């Protein structure tokens, strides 16, 4: 791969990480479209890459920045909130497994890409019309 491609991928990582830390998005909204449109990944490969990228840096480092801010975790991030976050994380862990298994069961890559597009469109419409 040319050096410019590596630099572009790093820049997309910075953008996705910044958006992930700033507004809680990054993987699905930035990484997957960038990997498919700019770098020629198929939908399944882009989704897998996005998940691999998000494993540690977004989760831990973004959380740490929020935790350090007393306005965020006090009283909002009480011990109870951390328990709730842990329960959601366990569900997310199971859901990630089930979602990955389901995505890999869809053999037609166009169907998977269309499912992703419908999801993004629904989120966009919701955000646009939300009061």
C-alpha positions as CSV (number, residue, x, y, z in Angstrom):
1,X,0.0,0.0,0.0
2,X,1.3,3.5,-0.8
3,X,2.4,5.8,2.1
4,X,-0.4,8.2,1.2
5,X,-3.0,5.5,1.7
6,X,-1.6,4.8,5.2
7,X,-1.7,8.5,6.0
8,X,-5.3,8.8,4.7
9,X,-6.3,5.8,6.9
10,X,-4.7,7.4,9.9
11,X,-6.5,10.7,9.2
12,X,-9.8,8.8,9.0
13,X,-9.0,7.2,12.3
14,X,-8.3,10.6,13.9
15,X,-11.6,11.9,12.5
16,X,-13.6,8.9,13.7
17,X,-11.9,9.0,17.1
18,X,-12.5,12.7,17.5
19,X,-16.2,12.3,16.6
20,X,-16.4,9.2,18.8
21,X,-15.1,11.1,21.8
22,X,-17.0,14.3,21.0
23,X,-20.5,13.1,20.2
24,X,-20.3,9.3,20.6
25,X,-20.2,8.3,16.9
26,X,-17.4,7.2,14.8
27,X,-17.4,3.5,13.6
28,X,-20.7,3.2,11.8
29,X,-21.0,6.8,10.7
30,X,-17.4,7.5,9.6
31,X,-15.2,4.4,9.4
32,X,-17.5,2.1,7.5
33,X,-18.4,4.6,4.7
34,X,-14.8,5.7,4.5
35,X,-13.5,2.2,4.2
36,X,-16.1,1.2,1.6
37,X,-16.1,4.4,-0.5
38,X,-12.4,5.5,-0.3
39,X,-10.5,2.2,0.2
40,X,-12.6,-0.3,-1.6
41,X,-13.5,-2.6,1.3
42,X,-16.6,-4.6,1.0
43,X,-19.4,-4.0,3.6
44,X,-18.6,-7.1,5.7
45,X,-14.9,-6.3,5.8
46,X,-15.5,-2.7,6.6
47,X,-17.8,-3.6,9.5
48,X,-15.3,-6.0,10.9
49,X,-12.5,-3.5,10.6
50,X,-14.6,-0.9,12.4
51,X,-15.2,-3.2,15.3
52,X,-11.6,-4.1,15.5
53,X,-10.6,-0.4,15.6
54,X,-13.1,0.4,18.3
55,X,-12.2,-2.3,20.7
56,X,-9.9,-0.4,23.0
57,X,-9.1,3.2,22.0
58,X,-12.6,4.7,21.7
59,X,-14.1,2.8,24.6
60,X,-11.4,3.3,27.2
61,X,-9.8,6.6,26.3
62,X,-13.1,8.4,25.6
63,X,-14.6,7.1,28.8
64,X,-11.5,8.2,30.7
65,X,-11.9,11.8,29.5
66,X,-15.5,11.9,30.5
67,X,-14.7,10.3,33.9
68,X,-12.0,12.9,34.7
69,X,-14.6,15.7,34.3
70,X,-16.4,16.1,37.7
71,X,-19.4,17.6,36.0
72,X,-19.9,14.4,34.1
73,X,-19.5,11.7,36.7
74,X,-20.7,13.5,39.8
75,X,-23.5,12.6,40.5
76,X,-24.4,11.3,37.0
77,X,-21.7,8.5,37.1
78,X,-22.4,7.1,40.5
79,X,-21.6,3.6,41.4
80,X,-25.1,2.7,40.3
81,X,-24.4,4.2,36.9
82,X,-21.2,2.1,36.6
83,X,-23.2,-1.0,37.4
84,X,-25.8,0.0,34.7
85,X,-22.9,0.6,32.2
86,X,-21.5,-2.9,33.1
87,X,-24.8,-4.5,32.5
88,X,-25.2,-2.7,29.2
89,X,-21.6,-3.7,28.3
90,X,-22.4,-7.4,28.9
91,X,-25.5,-7.1,26.7
92,X,-23.4,-5.3,24.1
93,X,-20.8,-8.1,24.3
94,X,-23.5,-10.7,23.6
95,X,-25.3,-8.5,21.0
96,X,-21.9,-8.0,19.2
97,X,-21.5,-11.7,19.0
98,X,-25.1,-12.2,17.7
99,X,-24.9,-9.3,15.3
100,X,-21.5,-10.5,13.9
101,X,-22.9,-14.0,13.4
102,X,-26.0,-12.6,11.7
103,X,-24.0,-10.3,9.4
104,X,-21.8,-13.2,8.4
105,X,-25.0,-15.3,7.7
106,X,-26.1,-12.8,5.0
107,X,-24.4,-14.2,1.9
108,X,-25.3,-11.4,-0.4
109,X,-23.0,-8.5,0.4
110,X,-25.5,-6.0,-1.3
111,X,-28.2,-7.0,1.2
112,X,-25.8,-6.3,4.1
113,X,-24.9,-2.9,2.5
114,X,-28.6,-2.1,2.1
115,X,-29.4,-3.0,5.7
116,X,-26.6,-0.6,6.8
117,X,-27.9,2.1,4.5
118,X,-31.5,1.7,5.8
119,X,-30.2,1.9,9.4
120,X,-28.3,5.2,8.6
121,X,-31.3,6.6,6.9
122,X,-33.6,5.9,9.8
123,X,-31.1,7.5,12.3
124,X,-30.8,10.5,10.0
125,X,-34.6,11.0,9.7
126,X,-35.0,10.6,13.5
127,X,-32.3,13.1,14.3
128,X,-33.7,15.6,11.7
129,X,-37.2,15.6,13.0
130,X,-36.5,15.2,16.7
131,X,-37.6,18.1,18.8
